[in-house]
């Protein structure tokens, strides 16, 4: 059956008919347009020197390995799946105000800037308004609202991509003795000045709806998100 994530023990996300439809077996076997590889004979004839050796000899085409592992080595299963770029929801466009549902900044309203190559959304608070810096967010964990910020004259710097958010590796103590004298205190890594300047540049061009973006989203008794219009 097709992979059906369990919503609860024994309750799958898709029914049997839905899972069977996603497998697409009704389409028939997959046809390959590539030509079939030519068959290689199991043996071949080679010339052999020496008067008493007959001149030729039949040997196997592929030589068997000389050594064998003592135990069976498990071979990794080859996957035919290839990663596909995630599609952006039609309700999310540059300038849309989103509500973050999970993570450190859950409940915050952020402004969507663009979709990165990994499929994640590039958002910002802006930082000077509600404390949310430039971040990557999965679109599964946001609610798109109908409110939009005008970004007509704003263009995201091309250097702000997935590699921009990769953290530098921090080296640990070179020896156990050095680690003991550090008393287990983690080293403070100073925030790069270049990223701080990028954040200030983005915040300059987004000063609209400051009071709205500063307010956090929450639900009170009797409010149901599925009955709301955002």
C-alpha positions in Angstrom: 0.0 0.0 0.0 1.0 3.6 -0.4 2.5 5.3 2.6 -0.4 6.6 4.7 0.7 8.5 7.8 -1.2 7.5 10.9 -3.3 10.2 12.5 -4.0 8.0 15.5 -3.2 4.3 16.3 -5.0 2.3 13.6 -6.3 5.4 11.8 -4.5 6.3 8.6 -4.5 9.6 6.8 -5.8 7.9 3.6 -8.5 5.3 3.2 -7.8 2.0 1.3 -9.3 3.4 -1.9 -7.3 6.6 -1.6 -4.1 4.8 -0.9 -4.7 2.5 -3.9 -5.5 5.4 -6.1 -2.2 7.2 -5.1 -0.3 4.1 -6.1 -1.6 4.4 -9.6 -1.5 0.7 -10.4 -4.5 1.2 -12.7 -2.3 3.0 -15.1 -0.5 -0.3 -16.0 3.2 -1.2 -15.9 5.7 1.6 -16.4 7.2 1.8 -19.8 10.8 2.8 -20.3 11.8 4.6 -23.5 15.5 3.7 -22.9 16.8 1.0 -25.2 17.5 -2.3 -23.5 21.2 -2.9 -22.7 23.0 -5.4 -24.9 23.5 -8.8 -23.4 27.0 -9.6 -22.4 28.1 -13.3 -23.0 29.1 -15.2 -19.9 32.4 -16.4 -21.4 34.9 -15.2 -24.0 37.8 -16.6 -25.9 41.3 -15.2 -25.3 44.7 -16.0 -26.9 47.1 -17.9 -24.7 50.9 -18.1 -25.3 52.9 -21.3 -25.2 53.1 -24.2 -27.7 51.4 -26.8 -25.4 48.5 -24.5 -24.3 46.4 -24.8 -27.4 46.6 -21.2 -28.5 43.2 -20.1 -27.1 41.2 -20.6 -23.9 37.6 -19.9 -22.9 37.4 -17.7 -19.7 34.5 -16.0 -17.9 33.7 -12.5 -19.0 33.5 -11.1 -15.5 36.1 -12.4 -13.1 34.8 -13.7 -9.7 36.0 -11.8 -6.6 39.0 -13.4 -4.9 37.7 -12.8 -1.4 34.2 -13.0 0.1 32.9 -11.3 3.2 32.5 -13.6 6.2 29.0 -12.3 6.8 26.3 -11.1 4.5 26.6 -7.3 3.9 23.2 -5.6 3.6 22.9 -3.6 0.4 21.0 -0.3 0.7 17.7 -0.4 -1.0 17.6 1.8 -4.1 14.9 4.4 -4.1 13.1 5.4 -7.3 11.7 8.5 -5.6 13.2 11.9 -6.5 12.6 15.0 -4.4 10.1 17.4 -6.0 9.8 21.1 -5.1 6.8 21.8 -2.9 4.1 23.8 -4.4 3.3 27.1 -2.8 -0.3 27.5 -1.6 -2.3 30.0 -3.7 -3.2 31.9 -0.6 0.5 32.8 0.1 1.9 35.5 -2.0 4.8 37.9 -1.4 3.7 40.4 1.2 1.1 38.1 2.8 0.8 38.2 6.6 1.1 34.7 8.1 0.5 33.4 11.5 3.2 31.0 12.8 1.6 28.0 14.5 4.7 26.2 15.9 8.2 26.8 17.1 9.8 29.5 19.1 7.7 32.3 17.5 4.3 30.5 17.6 1.4 33.0 17.6 3.5 35.7 15.9 2.4 37.5 12.8 5.1 37.6 10.1 5.4 38.9 6.5 6.1 36.4 3.7 9.0 37.5 1.4 9.7 34.5 -1.0 9.9 30.8 -1.3 13.4 29.3 -1.1 14.7 26.4 -3.3 14.1 23.9 -0.5 10.4 24.8 -0.4 10.6 26.6 2.9 9.1 30.1 3.3 11.4 33.1 4.0 9.6 35.3 6.5 10.4 38.2 8.8 8.5 40.0 11.7 10.0 42.5 11.0 12.4 42.2 13.8 12.2 45.8 15.0 8.4 45.4 15.4 7.7 42.0 16.9 11.2 40.4 17.4 10.9 37.8 14.6 14.1 37.8 12.5 14.6 36.5 9.0 13.6 32.9 9.3 12.7 29.8 7.3 9.2 28.3 8.0 7.4 25.3 6.6 4.2 26.3 5.0 2.4 23.5 6.9 2.9 25.4 10.1 1.4 28.8 9.1 -2.0 30.2 8.6 -2.3 32.6 5.6 -4.4 35.7 6.2 -6.0 38.0 3.8 -3.9 40.9 5.0 -1.0 41.9 2.8 1.9 44.3 3.1 2.9 46.3 0.0 6.3 45.0 -1.2 6.2 46.6 -4.6 9.6 48.4 -4.3 11.2 45.7 -2.1 13.5 43.0 -3.6 15.0 40.2 -1.5 18.8 40.0 -1.8 19.7 36.9 -3.8 22.3 35.9 -1.2 19.6 35.2 1.3 19.0 31.5 0.4 19.1 28.2 2.2 22.9 28.3 2.6 22.6 31.7 4.3 21.0 30.0 7.3 23.6 27.3 7.8 25.3 27.7 11.1 29.0 27.5 11.4 30.4 24.4 13.2 31.6 25.1 16.7 34.6 23.1 17.8 34.6 21.6 21.2 37.3 21.4 23.8 40.6 19.8 22.4 41.0 17.6 25.5 39.2 16.3 28.6 41.3 18.5 30.8 40.3 21.7 28.9 36.7 20.6 29.0 36.9 20.2 32.8 38.3 23.7 33.3 35.5 25.2 31.1 33.1 23.9 33.7 30.6 22.9 31.0 29.8 26.4 30.0 28.9 26.7 26.3 30.9 29.2 24.3 28.9 32.3 23.2 29.0 32.7 19.4 28.7 36.3 18.4 26.0 37.1 15.8 27.6 38.0 12.5 27.5 41.7 11.7 26.7 41.0 8.1 23.4 39.3 9.0 22.5 42.0 11.4 23.0 44.6 8.6 20.8 42.5 6.3 18.1 42.4 8.9 18.2 46.2 9.4 18.0 46.7 5.6 14.9 44.5 5.4 13.2 46.2 8.4 13.7 49.7 6.9 11.4 48.9 4.0 8.6 47.3 6.0 7.0 49.8 8.4 3.4 49.2 7.5 0.8 47.7 9.9 3.1 47.9 12.9 0.4 47.6 15.5 -1.2 44.7 13.7 2.0 42.8 13.3 3.0 43.4 16.9 -0.1 41.7 18.3 0.1 38.0 18.9 -2.6 35.6 17.7 -4.4 33.5 20.3 -7.8 31.8 20.9 -10.1 32.3 23.8 -13.0 30.2 25.1 -15.6 29.6 22.4 -13.4 30.5 19.5 -12.8 27.8 16.9 -10.2 28.3 14.1 -12.1 26.3 11.5 -15.0 28.8 11.8 -12.8 31.9 11.4 -12.0 33.9 8.3 -8.4 35.1 8.4 
